[in-house]
Amino acid sequence: MSCKLLFDRDLYTPCHIQVPDSDHRLSGLYVDNQFYSFLKVVPEARKAVDIMLRLGKHDHTVALTQTRRGYAVWGHEPDARYAPPARKPGYGIKPVFGPQPSLLVADENAYQTCRLQVPDVTKPLMALTYNNRYYSFFKQDIDANKILDIAAKLARRGDETLMVIEPAMYTLALLEPNGRLA
C-alpha cells in the first residue's frame, strides 16, 4: 500500500472537501492534486501504522501527518472536490507538491530477501525484492516513530522508501533502481 508521510506543514494544504456520499464539508488535505479526508488521530506511531495497514487491505491510499496529539490518518478521496468557505466562495486552493509516496508491506509472502550489488558500493548489500524492484536495507528498529520519521525525511528528499512491518520489528528500505542481484 502507498502512504504519503506529510510530517512538514509545507508539504500539504489543509482545506475542506466535499465527497459524493456526504452533504457535509469534511476536513481535508490537498497534496499532489489529490484530496484526503480526515479519518482519525492516534497517539502512537504503532497504532497509526496498524490503521494504515488495515486501510491498505481495502486498496486505500493514505496520508499521515503529525499533530500535538500524535498522528492524524487521512484517507484518499479520488472523487472529492474542493469546498471553499461559505463566506468566501471564490477562495482558491494553491497546488502543493508533496514527497514521494512510501510503500508499506506487512505480508511476508509479498517480498523476498536477497543480496544486491549497487554501482556505488563494492560489497553486496542485504536487500529485498518487492514488485520486481530492489530495495536495500537502510534501518531496522522496534520503534515505529523512528522509522516513520526517517522515512518521511527520505521521501521528502525524493527517495522511494519501503517499510516492512513485522510484529516486533520495522525495516526501512530504499529503492535501488540500478541494483542487480549479487
N, C-alpha and C positions, 0 to 999 in steps of 0.2 A: 504494500500500500504506500501511497505517496503522502507526504506531510510537508507543509510549509512551516518552518521554525522562525517565527517572527518575534525575536527577542529584543529588537531595537524598534523604537516607536516610529522612526523614519522609514520603515520597511512597508508600512501599510497606512491606509486612510480609514479611520473609524467613520461609520455612516449609519444610515437606516436603509433598510431594503424592504421590498415588497415581493412576496413569493406567491405563486398561483393559488396555493391551497389555504391562504390566510388573508383575512380582511385587515389585519393589523400590520403596522410597520414593525419590523424586527431590528434589533441591534445587529449591525453587520460590520464587516471589514471589506475593503476593496484593495486588491493587490493583483498585479499582472492581468488586468482586465477581467478579473473574476471576483465574484462576491462569495462571502462566507457568512453564515448566520451563527450567532452565539448559541452554544449548547450548555456549557457548564463550567464552573470554576471548581478546581480541586486543589487542596493544599500541598499535595506531594507530587513529585515528578513521576513516581512509580504508578500512582493512580491515573495520571494523565496518559501515560503510555498504555495502560490497560484499556482505557476508554478508546484511545485511538485504534488499538488493535481490534476491539470489538466492532467499531465502525468500519474498519478495513475489511472485515468479513462480509460486509454488505456492499463492497466496492465504493465506499465513500472516500473522498479525499478530504483531508482535514488541515486546519491551521492551528498552531499553538502559540499563544502569547503569554507573557509573564505579567502578573499583577501583584499588588501588595499582598493579596490573599493567597497567592500561589500561581497556578497555571489555568488559563482560560482555553477551553477547547472550542473550536469553531468548525462547523460543517460546511462543505462546499455546496453552493446553491446555483447550479448551472442555469436555471430558469428565472433567477431573481433579476429584479431591476431596481435601480436607484430610486429611493423615495425621499425627495427633498423635504426640508422642513416646511410645515404648513404656512408659516409666516413669511417664508422666502421661497416661493415656488420656482424661481429662476436660478436658485443656488445650485452651482455645479459641483462636480467632483473631479479632482485632479488625478491624472494617472500616476500610479506608483509602481515601480518595478522591484519586486522582491528578490529574495535569494533563490538559489537552486532548490528544487524540492529534495527532501531527504526520503529515502526508502526505509520502511520498517518491515522486518521479517521475523515471524515467530515460529513458523513451520520449519522444523529441521529437515524435512524432505525437500524443501524448496531450493536449497543451496548445497554445495559440496565444498569441502576444504581442499586446497591444493597448494602447490609451490609455484611461485610466479617469478619470472625473470622480467625486470623492467630496465629500460635503457640507462637510467642514471644511477643504478645500484649494481655493484659487482656480484654480491651474493643473492641467491634466490630468497624471496620473501614468502612468509606464510600469507595465504590469501584464501579467498573463496570465490566460487563462480555462482552467479545468480542471473538468470535470464540471458545466458550466453555472454555475460560480461564479467570481467575480472575486477575484484576489489581487494586491495592489500589491507591487512590488519593494521589499524592505526592505534587503537587504545581499547583495553578491556578494563572494566570496573564493575563493582557491585552497586555503585551509586548512580542511579538514573539521572539525577540532576547534573552531575559532572559530564556524563556522556551527551546529554541534550545540549548543555552549554557549549561544549567543544564542537558538536555537530552544527549548531547554529552559526558559530563563528566561521567554520569551514564553508558552509553553504553560502554564507554572505560573501565570502571571498570568491565564490564561483566553483568550488569543488563539489562534485557529486558524491554524496555520502550514503552509506547503507548501514543501518543499525540492526544487529541481530539481537533479538530479545529472548533470553533464556530465563528459566525460573530464578537462578541465583547469579546471573552474570549478564552484562550488557557489553556487546562488542561493536565498536565503531570501525568501519572500513571505508577506504577511499577508492573511487573508480580509478583504474589504471588502463586508460584507453590503448596504450602501446605495450601492455604487458602480454607475455606469452607463457605458456606452461613450461616449467623448468624440468 
